[in-house]
Amino acid sequence: MATRTDETAPGYEQARDELIEVVRRLEAGGTTLEESLALWERGEELAKVCRRWLDGARARLDAALAATDESGELVADQD
């Protein structure tokens, strides 16, 4: 079951795009220290969201690969 935080978290592409914008703004400069810190904190949150999505995708791929034999055929569960 998804938690409330998971339900409101952005999708991977949305988080990635916003993270790119945060980095662009930080690199451009011209922000106050407080604004820069807020951007940095938002960037950290977005990076965690992206990492969770990528970790989940890797786990799904690993599971799919583990379920195939050397010829690439799907192996039936032996439970």
Buried (B, 14 or more C-beta within 10 A) or exposed (E): EEEEEEEEBBEBEEBBEBBEBBBEBBEEEEEEEEEBEEBEEBBEBBBEBBEBBEEEEEEEEEEEEEEEEEEEEEEEEEE
